[in-house]
Amino acid sequence: MDITSLLLLGFAALGIISKNSPITIAVIVLLLLRVLGLQQAYPWLEKYGLTVGIIILTIGVMTPLASGKISLDTIWHSFLHWKSLAAIGIGMLVAYLGGRGATLMGSQPTVVAGLLIGTVLGVALFKGVPVGPLIAAGILSLLIGKM
């Protein structure tokens, strides 16, 4: 067994121990691709996986709007309450950081490993959600002055 598979198994164990299904499922899928000899899927996943994931995440976030659980009136009132205005501002900041993060991850692949390890550990140990690499890279880009 190679070191990469052992590392993936370690991440799977962290996912199982922390009862975090997204990490566990993601790692198991990647391990299955390795075991089944389907490594040719890796370049596609590297190139489009983030985009597909963001699309699925956006669909999940926008479903209450599409289903009618969030009305136009509710959206309109979000501009009238300070908490909703703060949420709008923070949403804009996070989107900005995610954009910076995507650029940094593309231009400096050496930071990707650290961001991934930090995100997986944050998900596994602190019951986080694995949307952190882009935001983490965005914050990192602010700290190191790169875009």
C-alpha positions in Angstrom: 0.0 0.0 0.0 1.4 3.4 -1.0 1.7 6.5 1.2 -1.1 8.4 -0.6 -3.6 5.6 0.1 -2.5 5.5 3.7 -3.0 9.3 4.0 -6.5 9.0 2.4 -7.3 6.2 4.8 -6.2 8.4 7.7 -8.5 11.2 6.4 -11.3 8.6 6.1 -10.7 7.5 9.7 -10.9 11.2 10.8 -14.2 11.5 9.0 -15.6 8.4 10.6 -14.4 9.3 14.1 -15.8 12.8 13.8 -19.0 11.5 12.2 -18.5 13.8 9.3 -20.1 12.2 6.2 -18.9 14.6 3.6 -15.2 14.0 4.4 -15.8 10.2 4.7 -17.7 9.9 1.4 -15.3 12.1 -0.5 -12.2 10.2 0.7 -13.9 6.8 0.0 -14.8 7.9 -3.5 -11.2 9.0 -4.1 -9.9 5.7 -2.6 -12.3 3.7 -4.8 -11.0 5.6 -7.9 -7.5 4.5 -6.9 -8.3 0.9 -6.2 -10.4 0.5 -9.3 -7.6 2.0 -11.5 -9.7 5.0 -12.5 -7.1 7.6 -11.9 -7.8 9.1 -15.3 -10.8 10.8 -13.5 -8.5 12.8 -11.3 -7.6 15.5 -13.9 -11.3 16.0 -14.6 -12.1 16.2 -10.9 -9.3 18.7 -10.3 -10.4 20.8 -13.2 -14.2 20.7 -12.8 -14.9 19.3 -9.3 -14.8 22.7 -7.6 -17.2 24.1 -10.1 -19.6 21.2 -9.9 -19.5 21.3 -6.1 -20.2 25.1 -6.1 -23.1 24.5 -8.5 -24.6 21.8 -6.2 -24.0 24.0 -3.1 -25.7 26.9 -4.8 -28.6 24.8 -5.8 -29.0 23.7 -2.2 -28.8 27.2 -0.9 -31.3 28.6 -3.5 -33.8 25.7 -3.1 -35.9 27.5 -0.4 -36.3 30.4 -2.9 -37.3 28.1 -5.7 -39.7 26.2 -3.5 -41.4 29.3 -2.2 -40.2 29.0 1.4 -38.5 32.3 0.9 -40.8 34.9 -0.6 -40.0 38.1 -2.5 -41.3 40.0 0.5 -38.8 38.2 2.8 -36.0 39.1 0.4 -37.2 42.8 0.3 -37.3 42.9 4.2 -33.8 41.6 4.3 -32.7 45.1 3.3 -34.5 46.6 6.2 -33.0 44.7 9.2 -29.5 45.2 10.5 -28.8 41.5 10.9 -29.9 40.8 7.3 -27.8 43.7 6.1 -24.8 42.3 8.0 -25.5 38.9 6.4 -25.5 40.5 3.0 -22.2 42.3 3.7 -20.6 39.1 5.1 -21.9 37.1 2.1 -20.2 39.6 -0.2 -17.0 39.4 1.8 -16.9 35.6 1.7 -17.6 35.6 -2.1 -14.7 38.0 -2.6 -12.4 35.9 -0.4 -13.5 32.8 -2.3 -12.6 34.4 -5.6 -9.2 35.5 -4.3 -8.8 32.0 -2.9 -9.6 30.3 -6.2 -7.0 32.5 -7.9 -4.3 31.8 -5.3 -4.9 28.1 -5.4 -4.6 28.2 -9.2 -1.4 30.3 -9.2 0.4 28.8 -6.2 -0.4 25.1 -6.0 2.2 24.7 -3.2 -0.3 26.1 -0.7 -3.1 23.7 -1.7 -1.8 20.8 0.4 -1.7 22.9 3.5 -5.1 24.3 2.9 -6.6 20.9 2.2 -5.0 19.4 5.3 -6.2 22.3 7.4 -9.7 22.1 6.0 -10.0 18.3 6.5 -8.7 18.6 10.1 -11.1 21.5 10.7 -14.0 19.4 9.4 -13.0 16.3 11.2 -12.0 17.8 14.6 -14.4 20.8 14.8 -17.4 19.4 12.9 -16.9 22.0 10.2 -18.1 22.0 6.7 -15.6 21.4 3.9 -16.2 24.7 2.1 -13.1 26.2 3.8 -10.3 25.8 1.2 -11.4 28.7 -1.0 -12.1 31.1 1.9 -8.9 29.9 3.7 -6.9 30.6 0.5 -8.6 34.0 0.2 -7.6 34.9 3.7 -4.1 33.6 3.0 -3.9 35.7 -0.1 -4.7 38.8 2.0 -1.9 37.8 4.5 0.8 37.1 1.9 -0.3 39.9 -0.5 -0.9 37.6 -3.5 -3.9 37.5 -5.8 
